[in-house]
Amino acid sequence: MIRLWKNVLLTFLVGVLVATGAGVGRAAPPPSGIGTLAWNPPANLVTPLNQVWSHVESTYGDPYGFRNYGWDQVFANGGYLNFCVRWDSSAKVTAAQRDRIHATLARQYKKWMDTMVGQDNWPYATVPIKVVGWAVRDRAQLQWTDNSVDVYVNNIRENAPQCAEPCGRYFVRTGSYPNCPGGVTHHYDQSLWLTSGFGGGAGGDWGQRMGSEYFLNNLDATDVTIFLHEVGHTFGLDDFYDWTPSGVSNFIMLAGSSPSITEFDKWMLRDWWRHLKNRYGF
């Protein structure tokens, strides 16, 4: 058990499947100039970063053994991530809205991935984000006729539409997706689960969940704060409901204290890479 499922107002734990790590291997050697910066956080962040990692080791069941962090997904793919949008709403979606949702998802995710560029043998200059599927209760809700994404209708799990399980990284860890229509290129690593009327957010190795209205209302926002917070959980970052590290009080993983990713958040992410990178041969 690790703490990867959460709500902004209430922390709770759910069980997660621990995969064998199949399909996760070493990436290609980093291009020239990428990953050259050594671990060297600002002096004022050294103590709180050490406190955070100590807390991870003492409260996560097996932080080193879990094999489906966002890190594992990026490396299994060789440097990209695919998404399914779970449209958990009765509202209709136009093609223009669909494209803006895709663009916002990619733009916001990039904020976290850009944090890693040049750091400590991180091998990717970019981590492209692509939406490969939409899940909906009624096909008539989706007001487009092109085939740019796969559409899954009335495939219900957790009382919400989902893309096909044989295509999902959460369900299939071999990396080959033999029962997914279209194969590997149509698989999805995470879901953007948009639920009408949902308050706060939730996030984990499966993806991120928040209100559909919230996400639509923030398509042009500089920072989609709840989404960014939940992506942090996908890469292992913890919540801070019951304690705060020394000397820091405003950062996005401390819910409600910062609308954007701060330097402390960035170094917490890099610290996860520092502790996990050897599993990928770095």
N, C-alpha and C positions, 0 to 999 in steps of 0.2 A: 504494500500500500504506500503510495506517495500522495502528497497533497497537490493534485493537479486540477481538481474540480472545485470551483468556488463560486460564491455569489458575493457581490460587492457588500451586501448587508449582513451576510452570514457565512461563516466558514464551515464546510462540511467535507467529509471524505467519501470517496467511492473507490471500489476495487478497480484495478486496472490489470490487463493481461500483460505479462512480461514475456516478450518474444525471445527467441533464441539468438537473434542478431543476424539471421540469414539475410543476405542481400545488402548488408552494411559492410563495406570494405573501404580500402584506402582510395582516396581520390587521386586524380592525376597530379603530378608535381605542380606546385604553384607557379604561375607565370612570373617572369622577372619583375621584381618590385612589389610583389604581393606577399603579405604575411611576414614582413621583416622586422616589425616593431616588437621588442621584448616586453614582457610583463613589467610594467613600471607605473603603477597608479600614483596619483598625487599623494603626497605625504599625509594630507589630512583625511584621506579615505582609506588608508591602510588598516587602521584599527577597526572601523565599522565593517570593512570587507571581510576581515578575518572573523569578526563576530558572526556575520551572516553565514559564512561557510561552515563554521563550527555548529551553528544552529541547524543548517541543512543536514549535516552528518548525524546530529543527535535526534532529529525529529522525522526525517524521511526514513522509511523502512530500509531502502537499499538504493541510495542515489547513484551509485556506481554501476549497479546491476541492471537497472531499468533500461530497456532498449528501444523505446519509441519516443524519445524526446524529439523536438523539432530538429535538433542536430542530426539524429539518426536518419530522419526523413530526407534532409538535404543531401547527406552523403549517399544514401541508398540510391538516389536519383542522379547523382553526379552533379548536383548544383542547381536544382530547381525544385519548385513545389507546385502541385496541382490541387485545385479546390473544387468542392461541390458546394453550391448554395442551397441550403435547406430553407425553402420559403414557407415558413410556418405561419401563414396569414391567409385571410380570405381576399385580400386586396389583389387587384390586377397589376401586372408589371409590363410596361412598354419596352420596346427594344432599346429606346434611348435610356430608360432607367436601368435596364440590365447592363448596358455598356458603362454607365457611370458607376454602378455598383462595382463592376469589375475593376475599373480604373482606380476607384478609391481604395479598394482592397489592396491592390498592388502598390499604390503610392504609400499607404500607411505601413504596410509590411516592410517596405524598403527602408523605412526609418530605423528599424531594428537591425536589418541586415547590413546597412551602411556602417553601423557601429563596429562591425567586425573587419571591415576592409583594412588591410595592412597590419593586422594584429597577430603576432605570435604564430606564424605559419598558417593562418587562415587562408585557404587556397582559392577563394572565389571573389572576383571583383564585383560580381552581381549575382543575385539569386532570383531569377525570373519567376514571377507568379502568374499562373494561368488558371482560369476557371474552365473546367471541362464538362461540368454538368449542373443542372438545376433539378431539384426535387420539389414536387408540388402535388397538392391533392387533386386538382382539376386542371387539365391541360389548357382549358379556355382562359385561365388566369394569366397565362403567358401570351402576350399579344405580339408574337413574332412567328414567322413561318420559316425562317432560315434554319439551317442545321449547324450553326456555329458552335453550339454546345449540345451535349446529350441531355435529353429530358426524361425524367423518371416520374411516373404518375401513380399516386396512391400506394406507394411503397412505404408503409408506415412502421416506424420504430420509435419508442418513447412518446407515442401519441403525436408524432410529427413526421412529415415526409422526409425521406432520405434517399440518397443515391444508392445504387445497388451495392450490397455488401461484398460480392466478389471483386468489386473494383476498388474497395476501400483499404487503405493501409492499416487502419485500426483493426480490420478483420483478417487481412492477408499480409503476412510478413515475409513472404518468400522473395518478393521483388519481381515475380514473373506474371502474376495475375492471369492464370490460364483460363479461368472461367468468366473473365470480364469481357463483355462484347467490345471488341476493338483492341483488347490487350493493354499493354503497359501504357501506351500513349493516352488511353482513356481512363486510367486509374486516377484516384484522388487521394491525397495525403491527409488533408484536413477538410473540415466543413465550416463554412460560415453559416451559422444557424441563426436565422432572423425570425424572431417570434413576436407576433403582435401582442402589445401590452406587457411585454416582459420588462421587469425592472432590474436595474443593475446589469450584471454580466456573469459569465462563467467561461472558463477556459481550461484546456488541457491538451494532451497529445492528440485528441480527436478533433480539435479546432477551437472555435470561439463562438459564444452565444450571447446575444443581446437583443434588445427590442428592434423590430423592423422599422418602427417609426423613428427611433433614435438614429439608426444608421442612415435612413433616407434623408433625415433632416440635417445630416452632417456630411453629405456628399462633397461639399465644397470647403469643409472645415480644414484648417491647417493641421489640427490634431484631432483625431477621433479617439478621445481619451479612453473610453471603456474598451474599445477594440485593442488599442495599444497595450493597455494593462493586461488583457487576456492573452495576447500573443506572448507576453513575458512569461506567463505560466506554461505555455506550450514548450518553451525552452528551459523550463525547470525553475524559474524564479518564483519565490515564495510570496505569501501574503504577510502583512505585518499588523495583524489585528491586536495582538497581545504584547507586543514589544516593539521598540524602535532602536536601531543601532546607535552607538555613541556618535554625537556630532553631526548627525544628519536628520532632517525633519521634513523635508519636502522632496519627494521623488514619486514617480508614477506608480511604482509598486506598493506604495503606502496610499491606499485608496483615499481619494478626496484631497490629497495634499498637493498634487501637481497635475496640471492638465497635459503635460508633455514629458517626454523622456529626458531625464537629467543626466549629468555626468556620473552621478552615483549609480543610476540604472545601467548606464553603458558599461561601467566597470564591473557591476554584478554579472552582466551577461558575459563579459570577457572572462570573468573568473570561472564561470561554468565551462567555457571552452578550455581554459587552462587545466581544469581537472579532468576533462573527458577526452581531450584531443588524442591521448595515446591509444584509445580504442580504434582510431582511424589511421594509426601509423605515423602520427606526428609527435 
